Amino acid sequence: MRFAFGLGLILLTTISSASGETRSSRDEKKIAKPYGVFSSKVTPKSATHPLCKGLLLRTSWSKLEPQQGRYDFSDIDRQIEMTTRGNRNAESLAFSLAISAGLGGSAQGPNYPAWLIDEGVETMPIQFRGKEGLVPKMWDPRFQKRLKELADAVSQKFANDNRLQLVYVPQATANGVEGHFNGTSYAALTRSGLTADVWVGAVKQAAMAFADAFDTCAIAVEVHEVLGSPEIPMRILTELNRDPRYGDQIGAGMWWISGGTRYQPALVRALKNYPGDIYGQIIGNSSQPYRFGDKSGDFTTVYRQAIDLEVRYLEAWNFEFDFNTQNQNIENFNKYAHEKYAMGIANPRTPSFVKPKVTTQGFRRLRQRPQR
C-alpha cells in the first residue's frame, strides 16, 4: 500500500481504502479492476494466447462518431469479433478500451471528429512526430459537453458486457490517449491558454464524465509531465483519488514503462508513492532492446519496475503474444498479480524473470515473418 506523499508545493494527503472507511457507494458496486498481462492490440494470436488475460480495444472518436450524435461501433465490433473467432476461451477474456481524441499522427487525419471544429470548438496548434496539426482545447465547454455525450453513448454499447474492465480517458493531446504534448514548446502551449489550473480542471472533468458513464469499470488517466512539470499530472491524479464520489475507481495510466528512470524521473518517483491503482503499458516490444533499462537492453527490467511501482495491469505489445517471446515472464507476472490483486496477499513472493533466448537477429527474422 502506498502512503501519502509530498511533491513540490502539492500536499498529497490521500486516505487509503485500507483504512476501513467507506469511500463511496461505488466501492459497494464491486468495480471491475483488471490485473495481469493484456495485449495492447487485438490480433488473432494474442486473442487466443493462453497467457493473455485480456485485450486493449483501440479506436478513435472520429470513427465512433463520424457525425454528431450518430454513432458507428463497427471498429469496436470488428475487434471483438476477432477475439471470438475460433477462440474457446473468448468469454473469459477481459477488455480495456482506449479512444483517441487527439492528433494521432494518422494518415486518415486527426482522431477527433471534424464536426467538433465546425461547431466552433476552439483549437490550438501542436507538433507531433515532426508534423504540425491542430487539437481541440480540452477546456472548451463545447468539447467537454460532446465528450460526455460520447462517454454516455459508448457506455450503453457495453452496458451488458461485463468483459469491459478498464476505460482510458480520451485526451485532446498529441496521440489522444497519453497526456502529453511532446514536440510542442511550452511557450506555444501557454500562448494557447494552457496553464496548470486549466489543464487540471479539463482532465478532471473528462475523467469524471467517463467514471459516471462507466460506473462499474475502472477508469485510467494516462499521465506525462505537462509544461515540464510532474506536479500537474500528479495533482490531477491526487485530486481525483481524494474525491469521495469516485473512491478508488479512477487510477493512473502509465504508457511508458521501460524499466528505466531517465525519462521523466520525477514523475516515476511520484507514481511510486501514488496511493491509487496504476495501469501500465510497456513502451516497446522486446525486439527493441535500446528502449529498455535505460538502454541496457534488459527487457526484464520492465517486470521488475512494474512490481516496484505496484502496477497491477501491464499491456505488452501483441508482438510478445504473436511470437511467444515472453511466455515464462508473462506467466510469472500473471501469477504474482493474481496473488496480490485477486487473492489479496499483501506481499507475494517476487518472481524471477529471465532474458529470452532469442537473439536480436532472431527477433528481426520473427518480425519479418508474415503473420497468418
Order of alpha helices (4+ residues) and beta strands (2+ residues): beta-beta-beta-alpha-beta-alpha-alpha-beta-alpha-beta-beta-alpha-beta-alpha-alpha-beta-alpha-beta-alpha-beta-alpha-beta-alpha-alpha-alpha
